């Protein structure tokens, strides 16, 4: 048998596939995930059988490259969080590297469209590097059908600003397990907005680390879960340097039998991270019987010198008082219900700065609420 001589990116120590045992479902980070629906992404029985196409419509100030596994820019922000992330890192063949040059301000959003045209198993990797003092908006748009695992690295340089919108608008039979790794420099700003609508099973794990003072991360998310869908978001914000900020706000609505949403929010404030200011919030609307939301905010504080730290979580049905108030003013119940749900999402959707994407998300929510 011929030896595999393909170059591999140098992964951080302790992040190879063999470093992670095959999940059984009893582990804390897998206990909510239906492993049988991962189609082998978690246990090594899902070799790549095709590709998810990557098309980039880039701002004129931005450069886009397709590179091999040995490119030195790969792995700069990557940290293997679990076996699927490690498997994706070990399995991809080509990576897309998007670079915003130093002090450049992108004049238009850069749109990355990832599309599975048939039921294939694939692994991917994207690096988005915003050099010091630069600014950019990037949209990741996932469409079609695939069994797909990938890692996305966001490297935000000193004083730079990166705004990302990630749309998971897959076909109903898609499986997607993705890890977003953001590394922020001094006085860097990172704003992430995740919208998860489609797919049979989608598990997205964004993480943020800081390398200098003044880093600011804002992580927002919206999800609408229908019958039989499993949508899972697992966030980690690791405050390890002083005077940084993070804010997390994820909101979801669920309807239909066995609609299942999982949200895990982990924030760590390490001993050396004095002056940290952080807050995380998750809210879920349960619209029908048979739907279930699991929400677990975790806050670990290892220093007494913080500017602010808190978390909150709430899951429940529509407030009868809100719908009654609208009905008392002559609005039929179905329309009153839609108005309340729109209001639940409105403040969050307003944070999407790309008009076309905001309109698309609004239309998707309206379609979910249609009779």
Buried (B, 14 or more C-beta within 10 A) or exposed (E): EEEEEEEEBEBEEEBBBEEBEEBEEEEEEBEBBEBEEBBBBBBEEBEBEBBBBBEBEBBEBBEBEEBEBEBEBBBEBBBBBBBBBBBBBBBBEEBBBBBBBBEBEBEBBBBBBBBBEEBBBBBBBBBBBBBBBBBBBBBBBBBBBBBBBBBBBBBBBBBBBBBBBBBBBBBEEBBBBBBBBBBBBBBBBBBBBBBBBBBBBBBBBBBBBBBBEBBBBBBBBBBBBBEBBBBBBBBBBBBBBBBBBBBBBBBBBBBBEBBBBBBBBBBBBBEEBBBBBBBBBBBBBBBEEEBBBBBBBEBEBEBEEBEEBEBEBEBEEBEEEBBEEBBEEEBEEEEBBBBBBBEBBEEBBEBBEBEEBBEBBBEBBEEBBEE
